[in-house]
């Protein structure tokens, strides 16, 4: 098993575990996305994409704490948690950006420079 595949698998496992842990699971999912970025920079694509999909489903559909926070902010007269949602989208896009950087040869971890 290549190191990128191992790191990608670890990211997916962390993302899957984060589904079952309330509140702290949101942070754990973010950590899984950071690990997926590392895996993508080592050349893994499959597990990085799977981690993004699992985490997106977790954040947008399975996380009532995010939706309650959004509703509470709007009820109290606020405009919502725009910063939180922007941060979540940035985390979800990061592994894809890392895959593009690896594919273009800009950043390749674990490879000797030629």
Secondary structure as GFF3:
##gff-version 3
##sequence-region A 1 114
A	DSSP	alpha_helix	3	18	.	.	.	ID=ss1
A	DSSP	alpha_helix	24	41	.	.	.	ID=ss2
A	DSSP	alpha_helix	46	61	.	.	.	ID=ss3
A	DSSP	alpha_helix	64	75	.	.	.	ID=ss4
A	DSSP	alpha_helix	82	104	.	.	.	ID=ss5
###
